[in-house]
Amino acid sequence: MNDKVLRQSIIDALDFEPSIDAARIGVMVENGIVTLGGHVGSYAEKIAAEAVARRVKGVRAIAEEIEVRYPQHKKTADDQIAARAIAVISWDAMVPEGVVKVKVEKGWVTLEGTVDWQFQREAAYRAVRKLNGIVGVVNKIGVKPRVAIPDVKAKIRAALERDAEFEADAIKVNVVGDKVILDGKIKAWHERQVAERAAWSAAGVCSVEDNLRVD
């Protein structure tokens, strides 16, 4: 797929998504690398736009430069955002109580703390990303090192093989301590998330190095 066709496919996909005002988002494509620019009315809309572009076939990578702009009368004070963030995290059953700390500065939310699992880290992020008034989220929550499981590599391989999204044999999995390294080729950029999710699903994994290439 050439860049011109890919760009139009992304524009069409953004237009089709009702939660996005596509007229305010610019799209540039060069060698399959997509740059999203412009401005949106919320952080939730920003991540929705990136998710839509990521799903389009032919996208190799995304440079996301969308700015979040709130009208003056809709701007929310940092202390209010912080209070709301703490509340929604505390209501999420997947996030252990009292382990996540929240800092807000000029609309930017920073999450800190340590949890046992990657899914708990992601749950905290998902809990706050749709809050009104935020312009971005920095997730600094760490995952506690757990006792290494000897068959962690086999468990990740099995998870990849169960997924119908792609050919698991094209992906090489290496485990160094509590770190998983993914190498190989995939057919579409969104498959990277599937592979990463499989890697994070194994107990004992504290970091994932994604070296996958779109073929």
N, C-alpha and C positions, 0 to 999 in steps of 0.2 A: 504493500500500500504506500503510495507516495504521500509526501507531506501535505499537499493541497487537499487530497481526498480525506486524509486523517483529520485535518483541521476542521473540515466541514462536518465530519462525523461527530466530532466533539461538540461543535456548536449546536448541531441538531439534538444531541443527547442532553445538553444543558437546557435547550429550549423545551424539551419534553418533560423535564423535571419541574413539577409545580412549586416546589419549595425554594426555587432559585429564580432570581430576576436576571436572566441570561443577558439582557441588554447592557448590564453594567459590568460584564465580565469579558475581558479581551483574551483571545487565544492565539498563540504563536506556536508553530511547529517547525523544528529543524532536525532532520535525521531521526525522526520518531521521538525526539525529546520535546515535551510540551511545556510551554510557559503560560501560566494563568495569571492575568493581571486584572486591573480595575479595582472596584470596591463593592462591598456588600453591606447589608444592614445588620448583620449579626455574625458571631463566630460560628454558630451552627450552620448558617448558610455557606460560610467559607469552607468548612470541612465537607459539606454536602457536595459542593462544586468539585472539590478534589476527588471525592469518591466516585462521582459520575464520570469524570475524565479517566480515572484509573480503570474503569470497567470497559472502556472502548478498546476494541481489538486494534493492535498495532502500536499502542503506546509503550514506549520503552522506559521512560522516566518522566517525572513531573517536577518542574521548578515552580513553586507556588509563591506568587508575589501579590496575592489579593489583600487589599487593605480593608479592615473592618471600620466602618464609620457609623456612629450613632448620631442622630439629630440631637441638638443641644438639650431639648426637653426630655429626651429619653436616656440621657447619660445617668449612670448609677454610681454613687459614691463607693469608694473602695471598701469601706467598713461594711456597707450593706451587702456587697458582693461576697465578702469574706463570711459574713453570717449565713448567707444563703448557701454558700458552698459547703460549710461545715454541716449545715442541716441536711442537705441532700445526700452527703456522704454517710452521715449517721443513719439515714433511712435505708441505705442500700444493704441488703442482707449479705452480700458477697464481700463486703469490706469489713474487716475486724474492727470492733469499736475502739476508738481512741488512738489508733496507730498512725493516722494520717494528719499531718499539720498543713495548714493553709496560710499562704501569704499572698496579698494582693497589692499591686503597685501600678497605678495608672491603667487599671483595667486588666492587667496581666496577672493571671492566677498561677502561683507556683505551689505544687504539691510535693511534700516531703514526708519521709518516714520509711519504715521497713515492713514488708509483709512476707508471708511464707510462699505465696504463689504469684506467678505472672498474671493470672486471671483476676486476682484481687487488685493488682496495680492498675490493670486496664479498667476494672469496674469503677475505681475511684475517678479515673479520667472521664469515662462516659457519664458519670453522675453529674459532673460540673460543666461539661462542654456545651450544654444547651442553655445554660443560665443567661438571662438577659443582662447586658451591660459589660460582658467580658470581651476583650479583644484578642486574647490568646491564652493558651494553657501550656505551662512547662511542667512536665511530669518527671520529678526527681525521686519518686518513690523507688526504693531499692528492694530487691528480692533476697531474702536470707539464704545463704548457702545451706544446702541440706546434705545429708549423707548421700554420697554418690552411689547410684544403682549400677551394678555391673552391666546390665543389659539395657542401659538407657539408649544406646545406639539402635538396638534391635526394636525397642519400643517406638522410636521415632520413625524408623523404616516401616514398621507395621502400620503406623498412622498414615504415612504417605501412601502406602499401597491401598489402603481402604478408601482413599479419596479418589473420586472419578474425574477430578479436574484436569489431571495431567498424568504423564508417564513417570512413575516413581523411579524407574531405573535410570532416568536421565539425571537424577540428583544424587550427589555424593554427600554422605553425612560423616563428619569426623567429630569426635568428642575429646576435648582437652580439659581435664579437670571438670569444672562446672560450666564450661563454655562449649557451645555447639557451633560448628562451622559448616555452612551449606555451600557446596560448589556444584557447577553443572549448568545446563541450559534449560530454559523454559520457553513455552510458546507465546505466552502473553504476560504482561507485567503484573496483572492482578494475581497470577498464580504464585507470585512471591509471598503474598500474605498467607496463602494456604500453606505453603511450605514452612513459613515462620511459625504459624499457629501450631503446626504439628511438632515443631522443635520445642516450643514453649510448653507443650502439654506434658512433657516428661518431668517427673520430680527430680530435683537436684540441679536443674538448668537455671543459671543466673544471668547468662548473656548468650545472645545469638549473633554470629557474624554471617551476614548474608552476602555471598559472593556470586549469587546466581546471575546469569546473563540471559537476556531475551534473544532468542535465535530468530 
